[in-house]
């Protein structure tokens, strides 16, 4: 399964232009998509993915 960080509750956007994306589950900031960094570093797909809860707002 390919992990989509944009749909994960742990994905954050930072104000730092050098590291604009972050993963609060793993505790790091990066320029790349966090799931790509996890895969490159560990060789395993992200195991901490949790889908965002839809708010149902209009």
Secondary structure as GFF3:
##gff-version 3
##sequence-region A 1 58
A	DSSP	three_ten_helix	5	7	.	.	.	ID=ss1
A	DSSP	beta_strand	11	13	.	.	.	ID=ss2
A	DSSP	beta_strand	21	23	.	.	.	ID=ss3
A	DSSP	beta_strand	28	30	.	.	.	ID=ss4
A	DSSP	alpha_helix	34	42	.	.	.	ID=ss5
###
